[in-house]
Amino acid sequence: MWKIFLITGNIGIYLLYKNYLREEWMQEAAGQECLLDLHH
């Protein structure tokens, strides 16, 4: 039973981490777009 909990727990952490990284990347991409807009 605890093995299932460990596996699902790891998947949950992985998904949260992936989501967090995607948020960071989106913010970075948005920042770069703003910089590009300023240059134009």
C-alpha positions as CSV (number, residue, x, y, z in Angstrom):
1,M,0.0,0.0,0.0
2,W,2.7,2.5,0.9
3,K,4.5,1.7,-2.4
4,I,1.4,2.9,-4.3
5,F,1.4,6.1,-2.1
6,L,5.1,6.7,-2.9
7,I,4.5,6.3,-6.6
8,T,1.5,8.5,-6.8
9,G,3.2,11.0,-4.5
10,N,6.2,11.2,-6.8
11,I,4.0,11.7,-9.8
12,G,2.2,14.5,-8.0
13,I,5.4,16.2,-7.1
14,Y,6.7,15.7,-10.7
15,L,3.6,17.2,-12.1
16,L,3.7,20.2,-9.7
17,Y,7.4,20.7,-10.6
18,K,6.7,20.5,-14.3
19,N,3.9,23.0,-14.0
20,Y,6.1,25.3,-12.0
21,L,8.9,25.1,-14.6
22,R,6.3,25.8,-17.4
23,E,5.1,28.9,-15.4
24,E,8.7,30.1,-15.1
25,W,9.3,29.5,-18.8
26,M,6.1,31.3,-19.8
27,Q,7.1,34.3,-17.7
28,E,10.6,34.3,-19.2
29,A,9.2,34.1,-22.7
30,A,6.7,36.9,-22.0
31,G,9.6,39.0,-20.6
32,Q,11.6,38.4,-23.8
33,E,8.6,39.3,-25.9
34,C,8.3,42.6,-24.0
35,L,12.0,43.3,-24.7
36,L,11.5,42.6,-28.4
37,D,8.5,45.0,-28.4
38,L,10.6,47.7,-26.8
39,H,13.3,47.3,-29.5
40,H,10.8,47.8,-32.3
